[in-house]
């Protein structure tokens, strides 16, 4: 099935790309979550608009990405969340939580879709998180999850 990506999907493409995927993957995952729309002839107009919006928000050069990477890796991020007695969280830490914690810690503004978690964060402690700034540049960020 041919689809148009509306968000960056790791391993598949960036916003505005037209890709072929299996029907079930598109129907059951990408389209319901808003990561993609079905390709139509009229959808080609949407592709140009999505690409223009992506150019405004994306980091244009590797040098810019490396500058932001240096700023990110210099920031110490502490995230205070509610937890139980045994250190288990009520819920989990999301990429949106991490992006807002980076900004409140004095770091650069990061899009929540660029934060990549290996597995869900559900306990207190220290974690390594990857922030994909450019297709060739990713920043490794240490996050400390503490009880609120």
N, C-alpha and C positions, 0 to 999 in steps of 0.2 A: 504494500500500500504506500502510495506517495503522500507525504505529509510536509507541512511547513513548520519548522520549529519556532516557537515564540519565546523560548528561554534557552539558555545554554544547558545542554545535557551532556554530562561527562561521557566520553567515548563515542558520542554520536554526532555532535556538531554544535554550532553556535546559533544564536537567534537569527532568523532570516534564511537559514539554509533549507534547501529542499532535499529531503532524503527519502530513501525507500527502506521501509521496515516491515517486519512481519505484521499481518493483520491484527493478531491478538495483542501484540505489544502496543500498537497504536490505539486500538479500541479500548483496551482494559487499563492501560497505564498512562500513556502520553496525553491523549485527548481529555480524559476525565480530570486529570490534575492540572490542565491548562498549559502543559509544556509544548503542545503542538495543536495545529488545526489541520483539517483535511485539505489536501491540495485541490484547487479548482482553477479554472482559467481566470476567473475574477480574483482569485487569491494571489496571483502574481503581482497585483497592485499593492497588496498588503506586504509582500516581500520587500519591496523597495522602501516602504515606510518603516518596517522593522529594522532594516539595515541602516537607515539614516539615524534612527534612535539609538541603535547599537554603537554607531560611530561616535556619537556624542558622549556616551557613557564609558566606552572602553578605553583602556590605557593603550595609547598609540604605539609607543616604542618600547623596546626592551630596556633602554636606559631609564625611562620613567618607571617601569615596573621594578627595576632593581633599586631605585631610590625609595619607592614605597615599601619594598621588601625590607630594606634597612630600617626604616621607621617602625614597621610592624614588629620586627624581631627585637627592637630595643624597648618595646612597651611591655610592662608587667601587668598582666590581666588577672584580676581577682573577681570571681563571680560569686556573689552571696545568694544562696537559694535556700528555700525551706527544706528541711530534712527531718527524718525520724531519728530515734535514739541510736540505731545501728549504723547510721551514716547513709542510709538509702534515701534518695530524693523523693519528694512528692511530685511525680511526673518525671520529666527529663530536661536536659539542657538542649535547646534548639540552636540552629545556626543563627537565627534572628537574635537570640539572647547573646550569643557570642559577638555578633556584629555591633550590638548596642554597647556591650561591655568594653569593646575595643575603643569605641568613640568616647565613652565616658572616662576611660583611662588616659585620654590625651592622644590617642593614636589617630591615624587617618581614617576617613570615612570608607567603610568596606561594605559592599553589597552582600546581603545575606546568602545569595545564590552562589557566591564564590567561596564560601566557607565549606570545607569538606570534612565531615566527621567519619572516622573509620567505623565506629560503632556508637550506638546511642550512649550518652553520658547519664548514668543513673545513680552514681554513688559519689561521695565526697572524695577529693584527692586532686592530684596533678595529672594533666592530660596534654598530649601533643595534638595540635590541630593544624591542618594544612589550609592555606588560603591561596587559591589559584588566581594570580593577578594577570597573567598573560599565558598563552598556550605553552610558552617555554619557561616561564618563571612561576615558582610557587614558594610561598613563605611558610616556614615552620614556626608555629607560635605556641608558646607554653601557656597553659591556662590552669589556674588553681581554683577549684570549686570548693567553697567553704560554706559552713552553715550560717544562715541568717539569724 
